[in-house]
Structure formats: C-alpha cells, structure tokens
C-alpha cells in the first residue's frame, strides 16, 4: 500500500511538471502510472470480509481505504458507470463539482469525452471556464467496465503558451513592418527636399502629399512600437516585497495621474499582508494599467466615480482585485478582452489588459475577469502564488 501511495504522489508531481513543460507524451505516461496506482489502491481488500457489492456501486465506495488515499491526489478523479453516471472519487473532484457523490449535471464537454473516446492521450477541454487535460483509463469489475477519469488543470500553461506565441508573432510582424516603414519615411523626406525650391502648383501638391505620407508613416511607426513593447517584456527580476506597503505606494502614484482626477479611490488591505517574491517594476506596470482601465470605465457616470484596490490571501495564493463602478464589460467581449488589439474604448490600443496578463503569467500567476461583484460593475483579479514559477524557467 505504501508503495502504491508513493507512486500516486510521484506520478502526480511528474504529471504537473510535464504539463507545465508541455511534454504531452510524458503526461500520458504519468496518467497511466497514476491510474495503475489508484486502481491498485482501490482494489486492496479490507481486513474484514465485506458485504457483497451492489451492482453499479462505485469502486471507491467498496474500498474506503482506497478512497481515503485518493483524497490526497491533488487532481480531480472521477469514475464513470453506465448505470450510475459520473461519480466523484476524491476530495478535489467533490470540491470542483460541488457534490458528495454523483455529479448530477456534469458539463457536456466532459461527458462527450468520457463517453465517446477510447483510453489514450489526454485531451484538453473547458470545464467551468478553465482548461483541463482529461485522461481516461478503464478497469473491469465483477459488475461492469468502469472508466477512471482524471482532470489536470492546464489553464495557466495554456495561457503561458498563448502569451509566448503572441510575443513571437508580434516580434516578427513588428520587425517586418518597421523594415518597410523606415525607407518609406526616409524617401518621403528626401523627395520633399528635392521639391523645396519648386514653386509650381504641381510641386506644391506633391510636397503636401509627401507631408501626409511622412505623418502617416510616423504615426504607424508609433502604433507598431506600442505592440512591440509586448514582445519585449523582460524576464521578471524577483525580490521580496511586502504587499501592503507596495499596494499603498501604487495608490499614491496613481492618485497623481490624470486618470485619477475626480475619482474616489479605495484601498482595502487585511490586517496582515504577505511578503512575496515578485518583480516590483513589472507588477507596478500591470496594476497601474488595471487602475487606469478601471478609472476610464467610470467616465460619464453621474454618480460618484469609484475604484477599489483590495487584497486577499491564504497560504497558497494572493489575490489582488481591481474593481470599479463604471459601465462594465459587454457580454460579447468578456471572453476577448485579454486578446491583443481588442478594446472597448474608441481610442484604445488593446494592449493594457493583455500586457497585464502577460506580467501575471510571467510570475507564474494569472489575471482573470471576474465580472460584476459585490456592488461593483466589474472586477479583475490578479493571482500570485506563494511559491513563484517564472515563465520560461526550467
């Protein structure tokens, strides 16, 4: 039993590391090892003779010792029975699906995978708005064939991959565009110089056209440079930061900005704030972007404009919330607001939220849109973990 339990713990750690590095073949191997260890545990006979099992009862119900050990596995584990449906095996699954036993209304995306595919490589699906890799294995009992389902949360890894791909794309595109813009602007200035002494109507019209061309290339160059900043995001340089005084300093900086004019700014901190390993410069930029967006969202309100910065934490993670009483985010944009080039403002560039999320991901955390919350029109949550995991670190 001890060997099997050690195998469960080792396999869980191996799978987590493999998912983070996107070694999907290793993830499959780890899931198979984990499934084998769990199957061995739940099949262990108890020291007393049990009652005859009832048809359709979950394997975990018949082996209470195995179910107890499965509770120590951090990823949600479930069993699927044709007669009874989807059953939560361990504590992580019971918390995720808010049940003590049967999952009454499982997500269709999950059931499509559980019912429709053979055991094999993990497949990524959305469950309750997060991305999970679903692993499936089968075991035969005296009553039926049971499918054991494991869910590995890969949401952060998916977002890290998306952010990395976006940065690579922006780096290539900005390089190519700037290579084309530079000679165009230079030639426009040279041609304008050739026509400087000409007084004909045609030469005057040509100079005006060249002036417009030079202005447009300069404007386009500035536009491209904004997006190049996302591709040049530096690696975090971590240092110990006391989050209470850090957030108070950010509020003092923000209060001096034009965006904070005529806004009631609220800072809510617990009695004790954590000390985290973060890049103070990058995190300041992310939070100032969020506060600026929140302030701009309140423009046009008749009622007092309010923005709140608050913090909540436990042993594992720290959550920093930026809330406002502005116009909110349209439902059709809620899933897209972190994408590059997406903005709700007429003159927005669509970089603020994307850059803030990249900074959060670079710290091994995340940035989430929480929607309306507790009297606020919208709220964003920046998550930082007590043990930092830097984007791109081995």
GUBAVEX-962365 format. One record per residue (C-alpha): x, y, z; residue number from 0; residue in one letter. Coordinates in nm, 2 decimals. Example, Ala and Ser with C-alpha at 12.3 -4.5 7.8 and 13.67 -1.06 7.14 Angstrom:
REM residues 2
+--------+--------+--------+-----+---+
:     px :     py :     pz :   k : r :
+--------+--------+--------+-----+---+
:   1.23 :  -0.45 :   0.78 :   0 : A :
:   1.37 :  -0.11 :   0.71 :   1 : S :
+--------+--------+--------+-----+---+
This chain:
REM residues 394
+--------+--------+--------+-----+---+
:     px :     py :     pz :   k : r :
+--------+--------+--------+-----+---+
:   0.00 :   0.00 :   0.00 :   0 : X :
:   0.28 :   0.24 :   0.09 :   1 : X :
:   0.45 :   0.18 :  -0.24 :   2 : X :
:   0.13 :   0.25 :  -0.43 :   3 : X :
:   0.07 :   0.57 :  -0.23 :   4 : X :
:   0.42 :   0.68 :  -0.31 :   5 : X :
:   0.36 :   0.60 :  -0.67 :   6 : X :
:   0.04 :   0.82 :  -0.67 :   7 : X :
:   0.23 :   1.11 :  -0.52 :   8 : X :
:   0.53 :   1.07 :  -0.76 :   9 : X :
:   0.30 :   1.04 :  -1.06 :  10 : X :
:   0.11 :   1.35 :  -0.97 :  11 : X :
:   0.42 :   1.55 :  -0.93 :  12 : X :
:   0.56 :   1.41 :  -1.26 :  13 : X :
:   0.23 :   1.49 :  -1.45 :  14 : X :
:   0.22 :   1.85 :  -1.31 :  15 : X :
:   0.58 :   1.91 :  -1.42 :  16 : X :
:   0.52 :   1.75 :  -1.77 :  17 : X :
:   0.21 :   1.96 :  -1.83 :  18 : X :
:   0.40 :   2.28 :  -1.73 :  19 : X :
:   0.67 :   2.20 :  -1.99 :  20 : X :
:   0.41 :   2.08 :  -2.24 :  21 : X :
:   0.56 :   1.73 :  -2.27 :  22 : X :
:   0.23 :   1.56 :  -2.37 :  23 : X :
:   0.38 :   1.21 :  -2.42 :  24 : X :
:   0.52 :   1.23 :  -2.06 :  25 : X :
:   0.17 :   1.35 :  -1.94 :  26 : X :
:   0.01 :   1.03 :  -2.10 :  27 : X :
:   0.28 :   0.81 :  -1.94 :  28 : X :
:   0.22 :   0.98 :  -1.60 :  29 : X :
:  -0.16 :   0.94 :  -1.63 :  30 : X :
:  -0.12 :   0.57 :  -1.70 :  31 : X :
:   0.11 :   0.52 :  -1.40 :  32 : X :
:  -0.13 :   0.72 :  -1.18 :  33 : X :
:  -0.43 :   0.52 :  -1.30 :  34 : X :
:  -0.25 :   0.20 :  -1.23 :  35 : X :
:  -0.16 :   0.31 :  -0.87 :  36 : X :
:  -0.51 :   0.43 :  -0.80 :  37 : X :
:  -0.66 :   0.11 :  -0.94 :  38 : X :
:  -0.42 :  -0.10 :  -0.72 :  39 : X :
:  -0.53 :   0.11 :  -0.41 :  40 : X :
:  -0.90 :   0.08 :  -0.46 :  41 : X :
:  -0.87 :  -0.29 :  -0.53 :  42 : X :
:  -0.70 :  -0.36 :  -0.20 :  43 : X :
:  -0.91 :  -0.60 :   0.01 :  44 : X :
:  -1.00 :  -0.47 :   0.36 :  45 : X :
:  -0.90 :  -0.67 :   0.67 :  46 : X :
:  -1.26 :  -0.78 :   0.72 :  47 : X :
:  -1.49 :  -0.97 :   0.48 :  48 : X :
:  -1.72 :  -0.71 :   0.32 :  49 : X :
:  -2.08 :  -0.74 :   0.23 :  50 : X :
:  -2.15 :  -0.85 :  -0.13 :  51 : X :
:  -2.11 :  -0.54 :  -0.35 :  52 : X :
:  -2.42 :  -0.39 :  -0.51 :  53 : X :
:  -2.43 :  -0.37 :  -0.89 :  54 : X :
:  -2.35 :  -0.02 :  -1.01 :  55 : X :
:  -2.19 :   0.09 :  -0.68 :  56 : X :
:  -1.87 :   0.29 :  -0.74 :  57 : X :
:  -1.54 :   0.11 :  -0.68 :  58 : X :
:  -1.44 :   0.38 :  -0.44 :  59 : X :
:  -1.75 :   0.30 :  -0.22 :  60 : X :
:  -1.64 :  -0.06 :  -0.18 :  61 : X :
:  -1.28 :   0.03 :  -0.08 :  62 : X :
:  -1.30 :   0.30 :   0.18 :  63 : X :
:  -0.92 :   0.28 :   0.24 :  64 : X :
:  -0.85 :   0.34 :  -0.13 :  65 : X :
:  -1.09 :   0.64 :  -0.14 :  66 : X :
:  -0.92 :   0.79 :   0.16 :  67 : X :
:  -0.58 :   0.77 :  -0.01 :  68 : X :
:  -0.73 :   0.91 :  -0.33 :  69 : X :
:  -0.83 :   1.22 :  -0.14 :  70 : X :
:  -0.46 :   1.31 :  -0.12 :  71 : X :
:  -0.43 :   1.32 :  -0.50 :  72 : X :
:  -0.44 :   1.69 :  -0.60 :  73 : X :
:  -0.61 :   1.65 :  -0.93 :  74 : X :
:  -0.99 :   1.56 :  -0.95 :  75 : X :
:  -1.06 :   1.19 :  -1.01 :  76 : X :
:  -1.39 :   1.05 :  -1.12 :  77 : X :
:  -1.55 :   0.72 :  -1.21 :  78 : X :
:  -1.80 :   0.67 :  -1.49 :  79 : X :
:  -2.06 :   0.39 :  -1.47 :  80 : X :
:  -2.32 :   0.34 :  -1.74 :  81 : X :
:  -2.58 :   0.26 :  -1.48 :  82 : X :
:  -2.50 :   0.53 :  -1.23 :  83 : X :
:  -2.32 :   0.80 :  -1.43 :  84 : X :
:  -2.03 :   1.02 :  -1.32 :  85 : X :
:  -1.91 :   0.98 :  -0.96 :  86 : X :
:  -1.66 :   1.20 :  -0.77 :  87 : X :
:  -1.38 :   0.97 :  -0.63 :  88 : X :
:  -1.17 :   1.21 :  -0.43 :  89 : X :
:  -1.19 :   1.54 :  -0.24 :  90 : X :
:  -1.06 :   1.75 :  -0.54 :  91 : X :
:  -1.34 :   1.62 :  -0.76 :  92 : X :
:  -1.60 :   1.68 :  -0.49 :  93 : X :
:  -1.49 :   2.04 :  -0.45 :  94 : X :
:  -1.48 :   2.10 :  -0.82 :  95 : X :
:  -1.83 :   1.97 :  -0.89 :  96 : X :
:  -1.98 :   2.06 :  -0.55 :  97 : X :
:  -2.11 :   1.72 :  -0.47 :  98 : X :
:  -2.06 :   1.44 :  -0.22 :  99 : X :
:  -2.11 :   1.15 :  -0.46 : 100 : X :
:  -2.28 :   1.16 :  -0.80 : 101 : X :
:  -2.22 :   1.45 :  -1.04 : 102 : X :
:  -2.58 :   1.54 :  -1.11 : 103 : X :
:  -2.53 :   1.77 :  -1.41 : 104 : X :
:  -2.18 :   1.72 :  -1.55 : 105 : X :
:  -2.06 :   1.95 :  -1.82 : 106 : X :
:  -2.15 :   1.83 :  -2.17 : 107 : X :
:  -1.79 :   1.88 :  -2.29 : 108 : X :
:  -1.67 :   1.64 :  -2.02 : 109 : X :
:  -1.93 :   1.38 :  -2.09 : 110 : X :
:  -1.87 :   1.39 :  -2.46 : 111 : X :
:  -1.51 :   1.29 :  -2.39 : 112 : X :
:  -1.59 :   1.03 :  -2.12 : 113 : X :
:  -1.85 :   0.85 :  -2.33 : 114 : X :
:  -1.71 :   0.89 :  -2.67 : 115 : X :
:  -1.33 :   0.82 :  -2.67 : 116 : X :
:  -1.11 :   0.53 :  -2.60 : 117 : X :
:  -0.85 :   0.55 :  -2.33 : 118 : X :
:  -0.54 :   0.72 :  -2.47 : 119 : X :
:  -0.36 :   1.06 :  -2.49 : 120 : X :
:  -0.50 :   1.34 :  -2.27 : 121 : X :
:  -0.74 :   1.58 :  -2.44 : 122 : X :
:  -0.79 :   1.94 :  -2.34 : 123 : X :
:  -1.14 :   2.06 :  -2.27 : 124 : X :
:  -1.31 :   2.35 :  -2.09 : 125 : X :
:  -1.48 :   2.27 :  -1.76 : 126 : X :
:  -1.64 :   2.57 :  -1.57 : 127 : X :
:  -1.44 :   2.81 :  -1.77 : 128 : X :
:  -1.10 :   2.65 :  -1.71 : 129 : X :
:  -0.89 :   2.42 :  -1.93 : 130 : X :
:  -0.83 :   2.07 :  -1.82 : 131 : X :
:  -0.64 :   1.78 :  -1.97 : 132 : X :
:  -0.87 :   1.47 :  -1.95 : 133 : X :
:  -0.71 :   1.13 :  -1.90 : 134 : X :
:  -0.92 :   0.81 :  -1.92 : 135 : X :
:  -0.84 :   0.45 :  -1.82 : 136 : X :
:  -1.06 :   0.15 :  -1.79 : 137 : X :
:  -1.08 :  -0.12 :  -1.53 : 138 : X :
:  -1.31 :  -0.43 :  -1.52 : 139 : X :
:  -1.50 :  -0.51 :  -1.20 : 140 : X :
:  -1.73 :  -0.81 :  -1.14 : 141 : X :
:  -2.03 :  -0.58 :  -1.22 : 142 : X :
:  -1.92 :  -0.37 :  -1.52 : 143 : X :
:  -1.64 :  -0.19 :  -1.70 : 144 : X :
:  -1.56 :   0.13 :  -1.51 : 145 : X :
:  -1.38 :   0.43 :  -1.66 : 146 : X :
:  -1.15 :   0.62 :  -1.43 : 147 : X :
:  -1.13 :   0.99 :  -1.53 : 148 : X :
:  -0.85 :   1.23 :  -1.42 : 149 : X :
:  -0.86 :   1.61 :  -1.47 : 150 : X :
:  -0.53 :   1.80 :  -1.49 : 151 : X :
:  -0.57 :   2.18 :  -1.47 : 152 : X :
:  -0.36 :   2.33 :  -1.75 : 153 : X :
:  -0.53 :   2.67 :  -1.77 : 154 : X :
:  -0.21 :   2.86 :  -1.67 : 155 : X :
:   0.00 :   2.65 :  -1.90 : 156 : X :
:  -0.23 :   2.72 :  -2.20 : 157 : X :
:  -0.22 :   3.09 :  -2.13 : 158 : X :
:   0.16 :   3.09 :  -2.10 : 159 : X :
:   0.17 :   2.92 :  -2.44 : 160 : X :
:  -0.07 :   3.17 :  -2.59 : 161 : X :
:   0.13 :   3.46 :  -2.44 : 162 : X :
:   0.46 :   3.32 :  -2.57 : 163 : X :
:   0.31 :   3.26 :  -2.92 : 164 : X :
:   0.17 :   3.62 :  -2.93 : 165 : X :
:   0.51 :   3.77 :  -2.83 : 166 : X :
:   0.68 :   3.57 :  -3.10 : 167 : X :
:   0.42 :   3.68 :  -3.36 : 168 : X :
:   0.44 :   4.05 :  -3.26 : 169 : X :
:   0.82 :   4.03 :  -3.27 : 170 : X :
:   0.82 :   3.90 :  -3.63 : 171 : X :
:   0.54 :   4.13 :  -3.75 : 172 : X :
:   0.68 :   4.45 :  -3.59 : 173 : X :
:   1.03 :   4.37 :  -3.73 : 174 : X :
:   0.90 :   4.33 :  -4.09 : 175 : X :
:   0.67 :   4.63 :  -4.07 : 176 : X :
:   0.94 :   4.86 :  -3.93 : 177 : X :
:   1.18 :   4.74 :  -4.20 : 178 : X :
:   0.93 :   4.86 :  -4.46 : 179 : X :
:   0.83 :   5.18 :  -4.29 : 180 : X :
:   1.18 :   5.32 :  -4.23 : 181 : X :
:   1.28 :   5.35 :  -4.60 : 182 : X :
:   0.93 :   5.49 :  -4.69 : 183 : X :
:   0.97 :   5.77 :  -4.43 : 184 : X :
:   1.32 :   5.83 :  -4.54 : 185 : X :
:   1.23 :   5.85 :  -4.91 : 186 : X :
:   0.94 :   6.09 :  -4.84 : 187 : X :
:   1.18 :   6.33 :  -4.66 : 188 : X :
:   1.43 :   6.31 :  -4.94 : 189 : X :
:   1.17 :   6.37 :  -5.21 : 190 : X :
:   1.03 :   6.67 :  -5.01 : 191 : X :
:   1.38 :   6.82 :  -5.01 : 192 : X :
:   1.41 :   6.78 :  -5.39 : 193 : X :
:   1.09 :   6.99 :  -5.43 : 194 : X :
:   1.18 :   7.25 :  -5.17 : 195 : X :
:   1.28 :   7.51 :  -5.44 : 196 : X :
:   0.99 :   7.44 :  -5.67 : 197 : X :
:   0.70 :   7.69 :  -5.69 : 198 : X :
:   0.46 :   7.53 :  -5.94 : 199 : X :
:   0.12 :   7.42 :  -5.83 : 200 : X :
:   0.22 :   7.06 :  -5.91 : 201 : X :
:   0.52 :   7.07 :  -5.69 : 202 : X :
:   0.32 :   7.23 :  -5.40 : 203 : X :
:   0.06 :   6.95 :  -5.42 : 204 : X :
:   0.35 :   6.69 :  -5.43 : 205 : X :
:   0.50 :   6.84 :  -5.11 : 206 : X :
:   0.17 :   6.83 :  -4.93 : 207 : X :
:   0.12 :   6.47 :  -5.04 : 208 : X :
:   0.47 :   6.39 :  -4.91 : 209 : X :
:   0.40 :   6.56 :  -4.58 : 210 : X :
:   0.09 :   6.35 :  -4.53 : 211 : X :
:   0.29 :   6.04 :  -4.62 : 212 : X :
:   0.56 :   6.12 :  -4.37 : 213 : X :
:   0.30 :   6.19 :  -4.10 : 214 : X :
:   0.12 :   5.86 :  -4.16 : 215 : X :
:   0.44 :   5.66 :  -4.15 : 216 : X :
:   0.54 :   5.83 :  -3.83 : 217 : X :
:   0.20 :   5.75 :  -3.68 : 218 : X :
:   0.21 :   5.39 :  -3.79 : 219 : X :
:   0.56 :   5.35 :  -3.65 : 220 : X :
:   0.44 :   5.47 :  -3.31 : 221 : X :
:   0.14 :   5.23 :  -3.34 : 222 : X :
:   0.38 :   4.94 :  -3.41 : 223 : X :
:   0.61 :   5.04 :  -3.13 : 224 : X :
:   0.33 :   5.01 :  -2.88 : 225 : X :
:   0.28 :   4.65 :  -2.97 : 226 : X :
:   0.65 :   4.58 :  -2.99 : 227 : X :
:   0.65 :   4.66 :  -2.61 : 228 : X :
:   0.45 :   4.34 :  -2.55 : 229 : X :
:   0.71 :   4.14 :  -2.74 : 230 : X :
:   0.99 :   4.29 :  -2.54 : 231 : X :
:   0.86 :   4.21 :  -2.20 : 232 : X :
:   1.17 :   4.13 :  -1.99 : 233 : X :
:   1.20 :   3.83 :  -1.76 : 234 : X :
:   1.10 :   3.91 :  -1.40 : 235 : X :
:   1.38 :   4.00 :  -1.16 : 236 : X :
:   1.23 :   3.87 :  -0.84 : 237 : X :
:   1.27 :   4.04 :  -0.50 : 238 : X :
:   1.10 :   4.02 :  -0.16 : 239 : X :
:   0.81 :   4.27 :  -0.15 : 240 : X :
:   0.57 :   4.34 :   0.14 : 241 : X :
:   0.24 :   4.36 :  -0.05 : 242 : X :
:   0.06 :   4.60 :   0.19 : 243 : X :
:   0.31 :   4.89 :   0.16 : 244 : X :
:   0.36 :   4.80 :  -0.21 : 245 : X :
:  -0.01 :   4.85 :  -0.29 : 246 : X :
:  -0.02 :   5.17 :  -0.08 : 247 : X :
:   0.27 :   5.31 :  -0.29 : 248 : X :
:   0.09 :   5.22 :  -0.61 : 249 : X :
:  -0.23 :   5.41 :  -0.49 : 250 : X :
:  -0.01 :   5.71 :  -0.41 : 251 : X :
:   0.14 :   5.71 :  -0.76 : 252 : X :
:  -0.20 :   5.65 :  -0.93 : 253 : X :
:  -0.36 :   5.94 :  -0.74 : 254 : X :
:  -0.12 :   6.18 :  -0.90 : 255 : X :
:  -0.21 :   6.07 :  -1.25 : 256 : X :
:  -0.46 :   6.25 :  -1.48 : 257 : X :
:  -0.67 :   5.93 :  -1.50 : 258 : X :
:  -0.74 :   5.95 :  -1.12 : 259 : X :
:  -0.89 :   6.30 :  -1.14 : 260 : X :
:  -1.23 :   6.33 :  -0.96 : 261 : X :
:  -1.23 :   5.96 :  -0.86 : 262 : X :
:  -1.28 :   5.82 :  -0.52 : 263 : X :
:  -1.00 :   5.56 :  -0.48 : 264 : X :
:  -1.04 :   5.29 :  -0.21 : 265 : X :
:  -0.76 :   5.07 :  -0.07 : 266 : X :
:  -0.87 :   4.77 :   0.13 : 267 : X :
:  -0.60 :   4.55 :   0.29 : 268 : X :
:  -0.62 :   4.28 :   0.56 : 269 : X :
:  -0.45 :   4.32 :   0.90 : 270 : X :
:  -0.15 :   4.12 :   0.78 : 271 : X :
:  -0.03 :   4.12 :   0.42 : 272 : X :
:   0.21 :   3.86 :   0.27 : 273 : X :
:   0.56 :   3.91 :   0.16 : 274 : X :
:   0.60 :   3.77 :  -0.20 : 275 : X :
:   0.89 :   3.72 :  -0.45 : 276 : X :
:   0.79 :   3.95 :  -0.74 : 277 : X :
:   0.93 :   4.19 :  -0.99 : 278 : X :
:   0.82 :   4.52 :  -0.84 : 279 : X :
:   0.87 :   4.72 :  -1.16 : 280 : X :
:   0.66 :   4.48 :  -1.38 : 281 : X :
:   0.39 :   4.43 :  -1.12 : 282 : X :
:   0.36 :   4.80 :  -1.07 : 283 : X :
:   0.31 :   4.84 :  -1.45 : 284 : X :
:   0.04 :   4.57 :  -1.45 : 285 : X :
:  -0.16 :   4.72 :  -1.16 : 286 : X :
:  -0.13 :   5.08 :  -1.29 : 287 : X :
:  -0.27 :   4.95 :  -1.63 : 288 : X :
:  -0.57 :   4.79 :  -1.44 : 289 : X :
:  -0.63 :   5.10 :  -1.23 : 290 : X :
:  -0.62 :   5.32 :  -1.54 : 291 : X :
:  -0.87 :   5.10 :  -1.72 : 292 : X :
:  -1.09 :   5.10 :  -1.42 : 293 : X :
:  -1.08 :   5.48 :  -1.40 : 294 : X :
:  -1.16 :   5.52 :  -1.77 : 295 : X :
:  -1.45 :   5.28 :  -1.74 : 296 : X :
:  -1.62 :   5.52 :  -1.49 : 297 : X :
:  -1.61 :   5.82 :  -1.73 : 298 : X :
:  -1.95 :   5.96 :  -1.79 : 299 : X :
:  -2.11 :   5.84 :  -1.47 : 300 : X :
:  -2.34 :   6.08 :  -1.29 : 301 : X :
:  -2.29 :   5.91 :  -0.96 : 302 : X :
:  -1.96 :   5.94 :  -0.77 : 303 : X :
:  -1.68 :   5.75 :  -0.97 : 304 : X :
:  -1.52 :   5.49 :  -0.76 : 305 : X :
:  -1.23 :   5.25 :  -0.80 : 306 : X :
:  -1.11 :   4.99 :  -0.54 : 307 : X :
:  -0.78 :   4.81 :  -0.50 : 308 : X :
:  -0.80 :   4.52 :  -0.25 : 309 : X :
:  -0.61 :   4.22 :  -0.14 : 310 : X :
:  -0.70 :   3.87 :  -0.01 : 311 : X :
:  -0.46 :   3.58 :   0.06 : 312 : X :
:  -0.41 :   3.24 :   0.21 : 313 : X :
:  -0.11 :   3.01 :   0.24 : 314 : X :
:  -0.11 :   2.92 :  -0.13 : 315 : X :
:  -0.20 :   3.23 :  -0.31 : 316 : X :
:  -0.25 :   3.61 :  -0.30 : 317 : X :
:  -0.54 :   3.77 :  -0.50 : 318 : X :
:  -0.53 :   4.14 :  -0.59 : 319 : X :
:  -0.86 :   4.28 :  -0.70 : 320 : X :
:  -0.92 :   4.60 :  -0.91 : 321 : X :
:  -1.29 :   4.70 :  -0.91 : 322 : X :
:  -1.49 :   4.99 :  -1.05 : 323 : X :
:  -1.84 :   5.12 :  -1.07 : 324 : X :
:  -1.82 :   5.20 :  -1.44 : 325 : X :
:  -2.00 :   5.09 :  -1.74 : 326 : X :
:  -1.89 :   4.72 :  -1.72 : 327 : X :
:  -1.78 :   4.49 :  -2.00 : 328 : X :
:  -2.02 :   4.39 :  -2.27 : 329 : X :
:  -2.11 :   4.02 :  -2.26 : 330 : X :
:  -1.99 :   3.96 :  -2.61 : 331 : X :
:  -1.64 :   4.10 :  -2.52 : 332 : X :
:  -1.60 :   3.93 :  -2.19 : 333 : X :
:  -1.41 :   3.63 :  -2.34 : 334 : X :
:  -1.20 :   3.85 :  -2.57 : 335 : X :
:  -1.08 :   4.15 :  -2.36 : 336 : X :
:  -0.74 :   3.99 :  -2.29 : 337 : X :
:  -0.67 :   3.94 :  -2.66 : 338 : X :
:  -0.43 :   4.17 :  -2.83 : 339 : X :
:  -0.59 :   4.45 :  -3.03 : 340 : X :
:  -0.93 :   4.41 :  -2.85 : 341 : X :
:  -1.05 :   4.73 :  -2.67 : 342 : X :
:  -1.38 :   4.88 :  -2.56 : 343 : X :
:  -1.25 :   5.24 :  -2.59 : 344 : X :
:  -1.27 :   5.44 :  -2.91 : 345 : X :
:  -0.91 :   5.54 :  -2.89 : 346 : X :
:  -0.78 :   5.24 :  -2.70 : 347 : X :
:  -0.48 :   5.03 :  -2.83 : 348 : X :
:  -0.59 :   4.70 :  -2.68 : 349 : X :
:  -0.26 :   4.64 :  -2.51 : 350 : X :
:  -0.32 :   4.73 :  -2.14 : 351 : X :
:  -0.50 :   4.41 :  -2.03 : 352 : X :
:  -0.30 :   4.18 :  -2.25 : 353 : X :
:   0.02 :   4.32 :  -2.11 : 354 : X :
:  -0.10 :   4.30 :  -1.75 : 355 : X :
:  -0.19 :   3.93 :  -1.80 : 356 : X :
:   0.15 :   3.86 :  -1.96 : 357 : X :
:   0.31 :   4.01 :  -1.65 : 358 : X :
:   0.09 :   3.80 :  -1.42 : 359 : X :
:   0.17 :   3.48 :  -1.63 : 360 : X :
:   0.54 :   3.57 :  -1.62 : 361 : X :
:   0.52 :   3.55 :  -1.24 : 362 : X :
:   0.35 :   3.20 :  -1.27 : 363 : X :
:   0.02 :   3.36 :  -1.18 : 364 : X :
:  -0.28 :   3.47 :  -1.38 : 365 : X :
:  -0.52 :   3.76 :  -1.44 : 366 : X :
:  -0.89 :   3.69 :  -1.45 : 367 : X :
:  -1.20 :   3.90 :  -1.53 : 368 : X :
:  -1.45 :   3.84 :  -1.25 : 369 : X :
:  -1.75 :   4.03 :  -1.39 : 370 : X :
:  -1.98 :   4.23 :  -1.16 : 371 : X :
:  -1.91 :   4.17 :  -0.79 : 372 : X :
:  -2.05 :   4.30 :  -0.47 : 373 : X :
:  -2.19 :   4.62 :  -0.60 : 374 : X :
:  -1.91 :   4.69 :  -0.84 : 375 : X :
:  -1.97 :   4.69 :  -1.22 : 376 : X :
:  -1.66 :   4.49 :  -1.30 : 377 : X :
:  -1.36 :   4.34 :  -1.12 : 378 : X :
:  -1.03 :   4.20 :  -1.23 : 379 : X :
:  -0.83 :   3.96 :  -1.01 : 380 : X :
:  -0.45 :   3.92 :  -1.04 : 381 : X :
:  -0.34 :   3.60 :  -0.88 : 382 : X :
:   0.01 :   3.54 :  -0.74 : 383 : X :
:   0.13 :   3.22 :  -0.58 : 384 : X :
:   0.34 :   3.19 :  -0.26 : 385 : X :
:   0.60 :   2.98 :  -0.45 : 386 : X :
:   0.67 :   3.18 :  -0.77 : 387 : X :
:   0.71 :   3.00 :  -1.10 : 388 : X :
:   0.86 :   3.23 :  -1.36 : 389 : X :
:   0.75 :   3.20 :  -1.72 : 390 : X :
:   1.02 :   3.02 :  -1.92 : 391 : X :
:   1.20 :   2.89 :  -1.62 : 392 : X :
:   1.32 :   2.53 :  -1.62 : 393 : X :
+--------+--------+--------+-----+---+
